[in-house]
Amino acid sequence: LEISSSRGGKIASPYALNEIAVLKSGLSSMITVEVTLNGQFLHTYKADGLLVATPTGSTAYNLSVGGPLLDPHVNAIILSPVATHSLNIRPLVVLDDSKIDLKISSRNGNYMVSVDGRSQVLNQDIELHIERSSRTIKLVRVEGQTFMQSLKDKLNWGR
């Protein structure tokens, strides 16, 4: 994923392999995240945050907030709310060519953005844009080890 910002906001580390997390900062109460998907309003999340995760990141932070597990070969992006304040809001899987725009507001006037764990605080006037990066990486695979076998082993499935 690649993240950029508006109004002169500078994202220190704009590339993510796992996820981009938009979170409340400090001890502030929940944040409001207005999401636009491909130019069309999607939803306004009232939560502690929102994760935008890749299939690779689906087994990391995304899993811990109740997001879905995705096979790494699936071309998708996951939107998973963090401690949402609404019972009818669930994670959403969208195509990986989606353009995601976020407008964030909070009581204390700022929020935190974390790109694969590298965090910074931004002013709520700064809007975010997230999309699939044109940059790619190559991953090493252990012969005989599959994604499904790793899931079974790590999550103790079938035991």
C-alpha positions, 0 to 999 in steps of 0.5 A: 500500500502507499499513503499520501496526505493533503495540505502539506502533511508529510508521511514519513514512511509512505509504503506498507506491506501489512497495514496502515492504521489510522488511530486515536492519539493518546488518551483521546476519545474515539475518532471519526473517519469518513471513508470515500471509496473510488470517489463515492462516499462509503461510511463514517466510522466512529471508532478507535481507528480504522485499519487498511490491510493487505492480504499479507497483513491480514494475519497481523493486526487485522486478525487481532481486531476481528478482520478476515484472513485472506490468502496472499494471492487474493488481490484485495484490500481490507478495511477493518474498524478498531473498536467500533462504536456501532454493532452493525459495522463489519470489516469490508474487503474491496478490490486492490485497485480501489482508491481510498480517501480518509477524512479524520476528526477528533476531539483533541484535533489530531490522530495517529497514522501508523504504517507497518508500525511506524507511527506519527501524529497528524492534525485532523485537517490533513486528509489521507489517500491510500491505494495499491503501490506501484512498488512491489517486493519479492518474498522468499518461500520455504519449499513445502510450506504453504499459506494454509499449512502455516495457518493450520500450524499457527492457529492450531486448526485441526488439533 
